[in-house]
Amino acid sequence: MKYSVDRIENSIAVCEDENGESVNFEIAKLPEEIKEGDLFSVTDDKIEILSDETAERRKKMAELQKNIFTKKKG
């Protein structure tokens, strides 16, 4: 299952799963370098940060924000 870190509050990472459901993880059980916006997967109790997917998602979000805040001429 894949998750996205929505926010980190105290010792809890509030995440969203692939179905849009909110799931809380203890931050101590996640990789130390995890941060808001990261995508990660959990397979057989193994947690892996999906660095390539996270980077691609951040790139798409930056492009979307740029398009929203840039006035189009025409």
C-alpha positions in Angstrom: 0.0 0.0 0.0 1.2 3.5 -0.8 0.8 6.5 1.5 1.4 10.3 1.2 2.6 12.2 4.3 0.1 15.1 4.7 1.5 16.5 7.8 3.5 15.7 10.9 2.1 16.6 14.3 4.1 15.9 17.4 5.0 12.2 17.2 2.4 11.3 14.5 2.6 11.4 10.7 -0.9 12.0 9.3 -1.0 10.3 5.9 -3.4 9.5 3.1 -3.6 6.1 1.6 -4.3 5.2 -2.1 -8.0 5.3 -1.4 -8.0 8.8 0.1 -8.4 7.5 3.7 -6.5 9.2 6.5 -4.1 6.9 8.4 -1.8 7.8 11.3 1.7 6.4 11.7 4.0 6.9 14.7 6.9 8.9 13.4 9.3 6.7 15.3 8.3 3.8 13.0 9.0 5.6 9.8 12.4 6.3 8.2 14.1 9.2 10.0 14.4 11.3 6.8 10.7 11.3 6.0 9.0 14.6 5.6 5.7 16.2 4.6 4.8 15.5 1.0 6.8 12.3 0.8 5.3 9.2 -0.7 6.2 5.8 0.9 5.1 2.2 0.6 4.5 -0.4 3.2 5.1 -4.0 2.1 5.4 -6.9 4.6 6.2 -4.4 7.4 9.0 -2.9 5.3 8.7 0.9 4.8 10.3 2.5 1.7 10.3 6.1 0.8 9.4 6.4 -2.9 11.9 9.1 -3.8 11.3 9.1 -7.6 7.6 9.2 -7.3 7.8 12.0 -4.6 10.1 14.1 -6.9 7.7 13.6 -9.9 4.7 14.6 -7.8 6.5 17.7 -6.4 7.4 18.7 -10.0 3.8 18.3 -11.2 2.6 20.3 -8.2 5.1 23.1 -8.9 4.0 23.3 -12.6 0.4 23.4 -11.5 1.0 26.2 -9.1 3.0 28.1 -11.7 0.1 27.8 -14.2 -2.4 28.9 -11.6 -0.5 32.0 -10.6 0.7 33.0 -14.0 -1.7 35.1 -16.0 -2.3 33.6 -19.5 -2.3 36.1 -22.4 -4.6 35.6 -25.2 
